[in-house]
Amino acid sequence: MRRALALAELGAGQVAPNPKVGAVIVRDGVIVGEGWHQQFGGPHAEVHALAAAGGAASGATAYVSLEPCNHQGKTGPCAEALIDARVSRVVCAMRDPNPVAAGGVERLRSAGIEVVTGVCESAARLQNAPFVHAARHQALPFVTLKLAVSIDGAIAGPSRQRAWLTGPESQAAVHAMRAEADAVGVGIGTVLADDPALTVRLAPAPRVPPARVVFDRQARLPQGSVLAATARELPVHLITGVEAPTERVEALAGMGVTVHAVDQLGDGLRSLRCAGVRHLFVEGGAQIASALLNAGLVHHLIIFQAPVILGAGAVCAFAALPGQDATSAPRLTVLERRGYGADLMTRYAVSGD
């Protein structure tokens, strides 16, 4: 199953809104076929694995990272493909949370095939967390908040000078994370300081480039910024307040920026969800990060910690959050830890899925 999960990752950025899925066919203790969902609209992982196995699939065990689908979509039902191949046993990591595609386990069992579920389930759920969330919650996107910090939790030094805290390995990893999101978001402070493009450049190009989102209550996004200038080429969403100056809003809208004028931050996320954003990847800065955490709108928090200490006067990543005592502060669940060069990445579960 760990091999199936590793194969599933090869579809990252290419299969959304479908989940990443891997499959391995084993007969007499030997892998005879493997595959993964490679492209949205293309054959699923099981079909690729069965094709690789050929006749050796008969009597074999299929390991699949997600319950085989049981419906006719852009491709046929994978449960039927496994039955036709005469596999004797299917092991899947997790059940499909999508009611339209679910039911493969029951179909396989009705055909006399042994089915085991729940193997490496937590890893499978983590791998497809935005997909699982979207299947259960239609009102809000899955929100991943990413921050790069020093050992002492700062995002910038006392001078506020903008500089990379993390190394090239972390930067490439972040671009790979961008490639799996429907939209990449930042606060207006980041835009004014860096004039970012928020595109995927240091990772393989995704099937659908992520839209860009700016949280900007007063519609201060400069008309000469990279984001405003490229809004007609790649969507830019501006989450602004209903009190934002009309002339600024109209000018940006005229450049192709989609403006969402809302009262509350949560309303802005609902508007993004209606616009098709299932997974929002927010990269800061400190003000929008604190606002999202304060409102309970973050599902996963990713911290890239660089091996530097910025000391007194540095900009704390969480300075805008209310203070808490260690005895009462909630403990976040660590989902994943990984090194990237000299940096340490930790993913935490904050709320929701």
MARTORMI-350109 format. One line per field, with one value per residue (C-alpha): z, x, y; residue in one letter; residue number from 1. Coordinates in steps of 0.5 Angstrom, whole numbers. Example, Ala and Ser with C-alpha at 12.3 -4.5 7.8 and 13.67 -1.06 7.14 Angstrom:
BEGIN
c3	[16_14]
c1	[25_27]
c2	[-9_-2]
resn	[a_s]
resi	[1_2]
***
This chain:
BEGIN
c3	[0_1_-6_-8_-4_-7_-14_-13_-12_-19_-21_-17_-20_-26_-24_-19_-18_-18_-12_-13_-13_-14_-15_-15_-17_-13_-15_-11_-7_-13_-16_-23_-25_-22_-24_-22_-24_-29_-32_-31_-36_-37_-34_-27_-23_-23_-31_-32_-26_-29_-36_-34_-30_-36_-35_-29_-25_-25_-18_-16_-10_-12_-7_-8_-5_-5_-6_-13_-16_-18_-23_-30_-31_-36_-35_-34_-26_-24_-19_-26_-29_-23_-23_-30_-29_-24_-18_-12_-7_-6_-1_-1_4_5_3_-3_1_-6_-6_-13_-14_-8_-7_-10_-4_-4_-12_-11_-5_-9_-14_-9_-8_-2_0_6_8_12_11_11_12_15_10_5_8_9_1_-1_5_0_-4_2_5_-2_-2_5_5_-1_3_4_1_4_7_7_11_9_13_13_19_23_29_34_30_26_18_18_21_25_19_15_9_5_4_3_10_7_2_-5_-4_1_-5_-10_-5_-4_-12_-12_-7_-11_-17_-13_-11_-14_-12_-8_-4_0_4_1_5_1_-5_-4_-1_-6_-12_-13_-19_-15_-21_-21_-23_-19_-20_-26_-29_-27_-31_-29_-26_-20_-19_-15_-9_-5_1_1_5_2_-5_-5_-10_-15_-22_-24_-20_-24_-21_-24_-30_-32_-29_-36_-37_-31_-26_-20_-14_-10_-3_-1_4_2_4_-1_-5_-11_-16_-14_-14_-21_-24_-22_-24_-31_-31_-31_-23_-20_-14_-8_-4_3_10_13_12_12_7_2_2_1_-5_-7_-7_-11_-16_-16_-11_-7_-4_-3_-1_3_4_8_11_18_18_14_17_24_21_18_24_29_25_25_17_17_16_15_18_14_17_14_19_17_21_23_29_28_35_38_34_29_26_29_25_30_33_31_35_42_47_51_57_55_60_56_49_44_42_34_32_28_21_17_18_13_12_6_5_12_13_17_14_19_17_23_23_26_25_20_16]
c1	[0_6_8_1_1_8_5_-1_4_6_-1_0_-2_-5_-12_-15_-21_-20_-16_-9_-10_-4_-5_-1_-2_1_1_5_9_11_9_6_3_3_0_-3_-8_-4_-9_-16_-21_-16_-16_-16_-10_-13_-14_-6_-4_-9_-6_1_-1_-4_-6_-2_-8_-12_-12_-8_-9_-10_-7_-11_-10_-18_-24_-25_-30_-37_-40_-39_-36_-31_-28_-32_-32_-26_-29_-32_-25_-22_-28_-27_-19_-21_-17_-18_-17_-17_-14_-16_-13_-20_-27_-29_-32_-36_-43_-43_-37_-37_-40_-34_-33_-40_-40_-33_-36_-42_-38_-34_-28_-25_-24_-20_-20_-17_-10_-5_-12_-9_-4_-9_-13_-7_-5_-12_-15_-17_-21_-24_-26_-29_-34_-36_-37_-39_-39_-32_-25_-20_-15_-8_-4_4_9_17_20_26_28_25_18_20_18_23_28_28_29_23_28_25_29_29_29_29_33_32_29_24_22_21_17_12_12_10_4_2_1_-4_-8_-14_-12_-6_-7_-3_-5_-4_2_6_4_6_12_14_10_9_7_4_5_8_15_20_16_12_7_0_-6_-10_-5_-8_-12_-9_-12_-11_-14_-14_-20_-19_-17_-10_-8_-4_-6_1_3_4_-2_-7_-3_-4_-11_-14_-8_-9_-15_-14_-19_-19_-23_-24_-29_-36_-33_-27_-27_-31_-26_-21_-26_-28_-21_-19_-25_-24_-17_-20_-19_-25_-28_-31_-34_-35_-37_-33_-27_-31_-36_-30_-28_-35_-35_-28_-32_-37_-32_-29_-24_-24_-17_-14_-6_-5_2_2_4_3_-4_-8_-5_-7_-14_-15_-13_-17_-23_-22_-22_-15_-15_-7_-2_5_11_18_23_30_36_37_35_33_32_30_25_24_17_13_9_3_4_-3_-6_-9_-4_-5_-2_2_-3_-9_-6_-9_-4_-4_-3_3_1_8_15_20_27_28_36_37_30_25_18_12_5_0_-8_-11_-19_-24_-21]
c2	[0_5_4_5_12_13_12_16_22_22_25_31_37_33_30_35_36_28_25_22_15_9_2_-4_-12_-17_-25_-30_-24_-21_-14_-16_-9_-2_5_11_16_20_25_28_25_19_12_11_8_1_1_2_-3_-8_-7_-8_-14_-17_-24_-25_-21_-27_-29_-23_-18_-11_-6_1_8_9_5_3_7_4_9_11_18_20_13_6_3_1_-4_-8_-8_-11_-16_-17_-19_-24_-21_-25_-20_-12_-8_-1_5_9_9_14_20_22_19_19_14_10_3_0_-5_-7_-9_-13_-17_-18_-21_-26_-22_-21_-14_-11_-3_2_0_6_10_16_17_16_21_26_25_27_32_37_32_29_36_38_31_33_41_45_52_53_51_47_52_51_56_56_61_61_63_63_59_64_64_71_72_78_82_88_92_89_88_82_76_69_65_58_55_53_46_49_54_48_45_51_51_44_45_51_47_42_48_51_58_62_67_73_79_86_87_82_85_92_89_84_85_77_73_67_63_56_56_52_45_42_46_44_42_48_54_56_63_68_71_78_79_87_90_97_95_98_93_97_98_97_91_84_81_87_87_79_79_77_72_68_70_74_75_81_79_86_90_93_100_99_106_105_108_103_97_99_101_94_90_94_90_84_83_79_83_80_85_82_84_78_74_67_71_72_64_62_67_63_57_59_61_54_54_48_48_55_55_62_64_70_75_75_79_75_69_71_73_66_63_67_66_58_58_54_47_45_50_49_52_52_53_56_55_62_67_74_76_82_87_81_81_75_71_70_77_79_73_74_71_65_61_55_51_53_54_48_43_42_35_34_31_31_33_33_36_40_42_45_47_43_43_41_40_41_40_46_45_41_35]
resn	[m_r_r_a_l_a_l_a_e_l_g_a_g_q_v_a_p_n_p_k_v_g_a_v_i_v_r_d_g_v_i_v_g_e_g_w_h_q_q_f_g_g_p_h_a_e_v_h_a_l_a_a_a_g_g_a_a_s_g_a_t_a_y_v_s_l_e_p_c_n_h_q_g_k_t_g_p_c_a_e_a_l_i_d_a_r_v_s_r_v_v_c_a_m_r_d_p_n_p_v_a_a_g_g_v_e_r_l_r_s_a_g_i_e_v_v_t_g_v_c_e_s_a_a_r_l_q_n_a_p_f_v_h_a_a_r_h_q_a_l_p_f_v_t_l_k_l_a_v_s_i_d_g_a_i_a_g_p_s_r_q_r_a_w_l_t_g_p_e_s_q_a_a_v_h_a_m_r_a_e_a_d_a_v_g_v_g_i_g_t_v_l_a_d_d_p_a_l_t_v_r_l_a_p_a_p_r_v_p_p_a_r_v_v_f_d_r_q_a_r_l_p_q_g_s_v_l_a_a_t_a_r_e_l_p_v_h_l_i_t_g_v_e_a_p_t_e_r_v_e_a_l_a_g_m_g_v_t_v_h_a_v_d_q_l_g_d_g_l_r_s_l_r_c_a_g_v_r_h_l_f_v_e_g_g_a_q_i_a_s_a_l_l_n_a_g_l_v_h_h_l_i_i_f_q_a_p_v_i_l_g_a_g_a_v_c_a_f_a_a_l_p_g_q_d_a_t_s_a_p_r_l_t_v_l_e_r_r_g_y_g_a_d_l_m_t_r_y_a_v_s_g_d]
resi	[1_2_3_4_5_6_7_8_9_10_11_12_13_14_15_16_17_18_19_20_21_22_23_24_25_26_27_28_29_30_31_32_33_34_35_36_37_38_39_40_41_42_43_44_45_46_47_48_49_50_51_52_53_54_55_56_57_58_59_60_61_62_63_64_65_66_67_68_69_70_71_72_73_74_75_76_77_78_79_80_81_82_83_84_85_86_87_88_89_90_91_92_93_94_95_96_97_98_99_100_101_102_103_104_105_106_107_108_109_110_111_112_113_114_115_116_117_118_119_120_121_122_123_124_125_126_127_128_129_130_131_132_133_134_135_136_137_138_139_140_141_142_143_144_145_146_147_148_149_150_151_152_153_154_155_156_157_158_159_160_161_162_163_164_165_166_167_168_169_170_171_172_173_174_175_176_177_178_179_180_181_182_183_184_185_186_187_188_189_190_191_192_193_194_195_196_197_198_199_200_201_202_203_204_205_206_207_208_209_210_211_212_213_214_215_216_217_218_219_220_221_222_223_224_225_226_227_228_229_230_231_232_233_234_235_236_237_238_239_240_241_242_243_244_245_246_247_248_249_250_251_252_253_254_255_256_257_258_259_260_261_262_263_264_265_266_267_268_269_270_271_272_273_274_275_276_277_278_279_280_281_282_283_284_285_286_287_288_289_290_291_292_293_294_295_296_297_298_299_300_301_302_303_304_305_306_307_308_309_310_311_312_313_314_315_316_317_318_319_320_321_322_323_324_325_326_327_328_329_330_331_332_333_334_335_336_337_338_339_340_341_342_343_344_345_346_347_348_349_350_351_352_353]
***
